[in-house]
Amino acid sequence: MKITETEVRYVADLANLRLTEDEVHKMAHDLDEILTHIDKLNELDTSAVEPMAQVLHNVDETAALREDVERTPLGTETAVKNAPVSGAGYFKVPLVIER
């Protein structure tokens, strides 16, 4: 096994997730299968494949990019207009880190 249940619990704790014992066991199994698949992919000979920084169409160099056009900024009032809770020009969100 490439990943232990202890490691799954550690990562879940970092992500502030509460997993049951069954979920920990399932996650360890699923992640182990993913890592095994990655190991199989690493066995492929890619020495003749050129590295790519970005996938572009075979047209010009910036074919996948949109034109850079200057626009008027959105503005604070418009940006927070549909926020469930806002105040003083900011989005208000519930506290999620309580450690």
N, C-alpha and C positions, 0 to 999 in steps of 0.2 A: 504494500500500500504506500502510495507516494505522499498522502496527506493524512494526518492523524485526526482523531476527533478532538484532541486537545488543541490542535492548530485551528480547527474549524471554530471551536469555542472562542479562541483568542481573536480571530478575525471578526466573528460575530460581535464580540465585545467592543472591538474598535469601531465597528459600524453601528454600535448602539442597538443591536438586534437581540431580541430574546427568543432563543430557539428551545423547543422541547427536546428531550433526549431522542425521540424518533426523528425529528428534523435534523439534529446534529448527525445522527447515523446516516440519514439519507444524503445530506450535504457532503459528508465525507466520501460516500460511495460515488455520488455524481461528479464531484471534483476530481476524484481519483480517475474516473473514466475519461474526463476531459484532459487531464495531464497525460494519461496513457496515449490518447489520440495525438496530442501535441508531440510526444516523443516519436510517434510513427511519422509525423510530418517532418520532424527534424532529420529523419533518415534519408530523405530525398536529396539527391545530388542537385544542388542549385548553383554549382560553380560556373556554369555557362550562362546563367541568367543575370542580366544587368540590373543593378539596384535601381529602384524608382523612388523619387521623392514625392511625386504627385501623379495621379493617373490623368492623362490628358488625351483628348481625341487626336487623331493623326492629321490635324489641320494645322493651324498656327500655334505658337507657343502658349498663348493665353486663351485657347478655345473654351476651356471649362470655367473661365472666370468672367464675371460680369464687368461692365464698364464702370470705372470709378467716377461717380458723379457727386459733386458737392450738393448737399441738401440742407434745408433749414432744420435745426435741432428740434426734437420732439417737444421739449419743455417739460418741466416738473409737473405742472397741473395736468397736462394731458397724460403723462406717464402713469400717474397714480390715480387717475380718474376711475378706473374699473377695479382698483384694488379692494379686496374685502375689508381691509382695515388700513387706514393711513393716518398720518399726522405729521405736522411740521414739514410737509413736502417729502416724506419718506414712506416706504412700505413698512408696515408693522407686521411682524411675524411672531408666532409663539416661540418661547424659549424651548430649545430641544436638547441642549447640553446642560445636564444638572449634576455633573460629577464634582 
